């Protein structure tokens, strides 16, 4: 049965329908592919940073070409604007011609176009001409002539293109763009918004929930039974300073791990991996957080606290850049970072840290670092995935990590048991014998953590698990009650 021929009106409408041109960075993709590529290059070949100024002297198009030739972004996992992609698929289904018009280098643009299979043509930078602003406008005019085009953009460089477009549309527009479009009288026909609320993205970026780890700063003061108002105030200030410093390192780590995070089922939702915050914004937040941490420490806290804070920052930076890829060194460093929090807290409160506390914390936090790596591997094995995180571990290492981790955890219980019988303990607690009630609770909690990890039911961060799990909170409350009864 033959189909009815299209009417003359339908043919006329189809012949006069303007092609749709779509910007890439910030529009089709929520991130900036040049910044993503630069970070990937810094991650894989840090020495090439010395070449950036030389490439830039030849122009921004040359910089893009040099970077693109050295790294290959994973275009499958870029943070695409989902609502825009759905619109383009519908338009493509209706037979509309769609073109990718971007300032990104042509090699990358064509790879993205091939992956999405939505575009009839690509207009991009070629190593000599940077296809943005006026250059892009001229390119579109030459390509489409008097018939014109419709355009979708997101930022100020897109203003001349939106102004000359038959229909102007925007996707995740930056704030200044809205005001400038109103001033120029440019009507936006449609908007494609696909991003988290800025405040929510900011709080996720600084990892506010991770600040719970820095409660360890109060532990030396509490265990030394020094509860003066001045000491408590110093510990609170130290908590804020340390937390701000830690947030700056979290952001740096997220920026360097963009590619790996986008392949991860959970980490792909982090603000920078998801494109909810730009790399530039991340750098600004990290610098501000670091500056605030150092300023607070230098004004209000002892110089010894600053020493531990700087050591923490340097160690974390080294971990993020390289050391986390060395088997076993990574978990030892992670456990050491927890102990640094205790040392920083002791310095801030001007109390001595017990060698028993230092030994206990090393064994306990080594066990928690091991369970974090163990749960990562166990979850990967359960999902039937392959390892791609660059940590250096193998799925065959799971049982050995379980052995290392459980042994270290129970060693911390042994250290605590020896501490109960020391003379120093009798000077701090009127009834130190009551502290023995804590040991079965410690064994219960550690055994439960490792059991849940073995079942694949543990979040990959055991410390965050501890402050959100009801059973863990009940055990923690019981330990505090016992400690108070032992002291009174």
N, C-alpha and C positions, 0 to 999 in steps of 0.2 A: 504494500500500500504506500503510495508516494506521499511525501510531506507537502503541505501547501507552501507555495512560494511566498517569500517575505513581501510585504506591501512596499510601494514606492516610498511612503512616508518613513517606514522603518529603515529602508536602505539609505535614505537621505540623512536620517538621524545618525546612523552608524558611520557614514562617511564624514560627517562633520564633528564627530565626537573627538575631543582633544585627548592626546596622550597624557598619561599621568606620570609625573616625575617625582621620585621619592629620594629624599636625603638619607644618608646612612647613619652617621655618628649622632647619637642623641635622639634620632628619629626612628628609623627602622630598628636600630640597635640602641639600647638604652645607655650604653657606655660609649667611651671614645676609643675607637680601635687603635689609634696611634699611641695613646697612653698605655693601653693594654699591651701593645707590641713592645713598647719601650720597657715596661716592667718585666715582661717575659725575657727580653734580651738582657736586662740587668741581672735577672735571676740566673740565666744560663751562662752568660758571658759578661760578668761584671767589669772586666777590663775594657770592654768596648765603650764604656761611659766616657772615656777620654776622647773618643772620636766624635761624640755628639756635636760639640761646637764646630768642628771642622766641616761636618756634613751640613750643619745649619747655615754656615757661611755661603754655601752653594744654593741656598734657598730651601724653603720648607718642603717643596716637592722632592728635592734631592734627599732630604732627611727621611721622608716617608719611604722612598724607594730603597734606600740603604738598609733601613730597619726591616722592611718587609722581605728583603732578599735574604736576611739572616735568621729570621724566626718565622714560624708558621702558626698563626692563631688557630685554635680549634673552632672552626666556624659552626660546627654542629651544636656547640654548647654556649654560644654567645647569648647574652640576655636580650632576646628579640622582644619588641613591643607586640604582645600577643593580639591586642585588639586591632592594631594596624595590619598585622599579617593576615588576620581573618578577613579584613576589609579588602586587602589586595587579592586574596584568593577568590573572593566573591566577584570582584571586578574582572579578574582574569577569566573567571568562568563565564562572564557575560561577553567575552571577546575583546575587552579593552586592551590597548597597548600600554604596557607599563615599562618605565625605564628607571634604572638606578643611577642617580646623579649625585656624585659624592666627591669630596676632597681627598678621600683615602686613595692609596696607591692602587693602580689598576689591577695588579696581581691579586691583592686581597679582595677587591671589589668583585672581580670575576669569580673568585672562589665562593664568595657569599651568594652571588647570583646563581651559580651552578647548584649550590646546596638547596636554595629555596625554590628554584625552578619557577619563578614568578615573572622574570623580566625578559623583555624583548631586546634590550640593549643596555649598555653600560657606558656612562660618561664619568671619567675618573682622572686623577692626577697621573702623570706619566713620567715623573722624574725631572721634568723641566718646567711644566706648567702646573701650578697649584690650583686645582679646579674648585675654587670657592669664590663666593661673592661675585664680583664683576666678571671674573674669568668663567665661572659657571653660567652666568646669565648669557654671556656672549656665545658659549658653547651650545646652550639650549636654543638660542635664536638661530644659529647657523643650522642646527639639526632640524628644527621644526618650522622655521620660517614664519610665514604670515598666519598659519593655522594656529600657532600658539601652543600652550601646554597648561595643564593644571599642576600644582606643586604642593608637596607636603614637606615642611621643615620644622625646626625647633628652636633656632637661636638667631642672634642678631645678624650674623653674616647671611642669613637666608632672607633678610628683609627685601633687597632688590628683586629677588626671585619671586617672592610672594606678591610684591607690588605689581609685577608685570604678568603674573599668572592669570589665566582665565578664571580659575577657582583656587582660592588660597585655603589650605588646610594646615593644621599644626599637630604635632605629636609630642607629648611631654614638654611643652614650651618652657623655656627658662623665664624667670620672673620679668626681667627687663624687656623681653620681646613683647609681652602683652601691652605694656605701656607705649612702646614705640609704634606698634601696629595701630593703636587707637589714635595717636598723634597724626599718623599719616593717612588715617581714614581707610585703612585696609580691613575689609570685612572677612572674617574667618568663617568659612562655611561649615567646617567640621573639625572636631578635636578628638584625638586618640590618646587617652590617658592610661598609662599602665605603670604605676610606681607607688611605693608605700608612702605614707605620710612622713614628711621630713623629720618631725620630732621622734616618731617611732623608729625611723631608720637611724637617727643619731644615737638613740639609746642602745640600739642593737650594735652599732659600730663601736662604741666605747666599751661594750660588753659589761653593762652595769651589773648584770647578775654575777659576773666573775669577781666583783668587788667583795663578794662573800669570803673569798679565799684570804683577803687581807685582814679578816677578823683575828688571824693569828698574831697580828701586831699587839693585841691586848693580852695575849697569853702569858708572856714573861711577867708582866705587872701583876696579873692575877695569881700566878703560881708563887710569886715572891710575897704575896699578901700585902702589897703596897697599894692601898686604895684611896690615897689622898686626892683631893679635887684637882690639884695642880698636875699630879701624875696622870690622872684620867684625861685631863685636857690635852696634855702633850701627846698621849697615845691617840686621842681622837684626831688631832692635827696630823700626826704621822700617818694615820689611816687614810686621810684625804689625800695627802701628798703622794703616798705610795700608790693609791688607787689611780690617781691621774697619770702617774708615770707608767703604771702597768697598762692603762688604756692606750697610751701612745704606742707601746710595743705591740699590743693586739692589732691596732690599725696597720702598723707597718707589716706585720706578719700577714694580715689579710690581703694587703696590696701585693705583696710578693707572691702570694699563693693563689692569685686570681684563677689561673688556668686549672690548677688542681681542684680548687673549691667548686668550680663550675661543673666538674664531673662527679662531684660527691652528692649523694641524694639529699643530704641535710645541709651541708655547708654552702650549696649553691644558692641558698636563700639568704646568705649574709649580704648586707647592704651593698658592698662593692662588687661582689660576684654577680649579684642580681641587677646591678646597674641602678639601684635606688639612690646611691650617692656616687658622685664622680670621684675620680682619682685625685683631682685637685682639691676637692673638699676634704677628702681623707687626709691629704698631706697637711692641710691647714689645721684640721682638728688635732692631728698628732703633734704638730709643732706647738699649738696652744696648750695642749694637755701637758706636754713635756715641760714647757716654760712655766706653767702654773705649779707643777710638782717641784721643780727646782727652786722657784721663788719662795714658795711656802716653807720648804725645808731650810733654805738659807736664812730666812727671817726669824722663824719661830723655833727651830729645833736644833739640837746639838750638832756639832760638826761630824761626830761619829755616825749619826743617822745618815748624813749626806754621803758618807763613804759607802755605807751598805746600800743606799739607794742607787748610787752610781754603779756599784758592782752588779746590782740586780739588772740595771738597764744594759750594761755592756754584755753581761752573760746572756740575757734574753736576745739581744741583737745578734750575738754570735750563734746562738741556737737557731734563730730564724733564718739566718743567711746560710749556715752550713752544718752546724753540729747536730741538728735534728735528723740529718740523713746518715749519721754514724750509729750503727747498731750498738745498743747498751749504753753508749755515751749519752744518748738522748735522755734515757730514763734516769740516769744518775744525775744529769743536769736538772731535770725536772724536779727530782726530790730535793736537790740542793737549793732550788729557788724557793721552795717552801721553808726550808731552814733559814734562808736569808731573811724571810719575813719575820721570823722569830728574833733573829739578831738585830734587825732594824727596830723592832718593837722594844727590845731591851735597851738599845741605845737611846731611843726617844724618851722612854720612861726613866732612864738613868738607874737601871737595876742590873744586877749581874744575872747572866743566864746560866742555869745549872748545866754542867757537862752531861748529867743524866737526861735532861730535856733535849740537849743536842743529839745525843745518841738515840734516844727514843724517836725523835722526829726523823732522823735519817732513815732508820729502818721502816717506820710507818709510811713515810711519803715515798720511799722507794717501792714499797708494795703497791701504793696507789698509782704510781707512775707505770708500774708493770701491768696492773689491771687495766689501765687505760689503753695501752698497746695491745694487750690480750683481747679486750672487747672489740677493738677496731678490727683485728684479724678474724675474730670469731664471727662478727657481723658480716664481713666480706665473704667468708666461707659459707655462711648460711644463705647469703643472697646469690651464691654461685658466681661471684664476680672475680676478676683478676686484680692483682695488686698494681696500683698505679700512683701511689702516694710518695714514692721516692724515699721511703724510710729505711730501706735496706733489709727489712724483715721478710721472712717467707712464711707461708701458711704452715709449713712443717715445723716452725718455731713455736707454735701455740703451746704444746705441752711443756716445752722447756721454760717458756715465760711463766706458765702456771706454777711450775716448780720454784723458779726464782722468786716469784711474787708472794706465794703463800709462805715460803720459808722466811722471807724478809718481814712479812706481817707478824708472824708468830714470834720472831726475834724481838720485835718491839714490845710484845707482851712480856717476854723474859726480862728485858731491860727494866720495864716498869715494876716487875716483881722484885728485882734486886733493889730498886730505888726505895721501895716501901720499907725495907729493913735497914736503911742507912741512918746514921745519926742525924744528918741534916734534916731528914724527914721528921724526926721527933721534935725538932725545934719549931717546925712550921705547923704541925698537926698535933692536937692534944690526944687524939685517938687514931694514930696511924694504922692500927690493925684493921680499922674499918675500910681502909683503901683497898683491901683484898677483894671487897665486893665488886670493885670495878673490873677486875681481871676477867671474870666470866662474861661480863658485858662486852669487853673488848674482843674476846674470842668470838662471841656471838656475832658482833657486827662485821668483823673481818671475814668470818666464814660465810656470812650471808652475802657480802659483796662479791666474793669469789664464786659462790654458788650461782648467783644471778648472772654474773659475767659468763660462766660456763653454759648457762641456758640461753645466752644471747638476749637477756632481758635488762642489761645494765646500760645506761647512757654512757657514752664514751668518756665522760668526765666524772669520775667518782666523787670529787669534792662537791660539784653541783648536785649530784645525786644525793649526797649526804644531807644537804640543807633543804632539799625538797621532798625527801622520802619520809613518810610518817613514822615508820618503825625506827629509822635512824634518829629522828628528832626525839622520839620517846627515849631511846637509849641515851642520847646526849643529855636529856633532862635528868634521867636517873643518875648518870655519872656526876652531874653538878650537885644533885642533892646529897649523894654519898660524900663528895668532897667537902661540902659544907658541914655535914655531920661529923666528919673526921676532924675538921678544924675546930669545931665548937666543943 
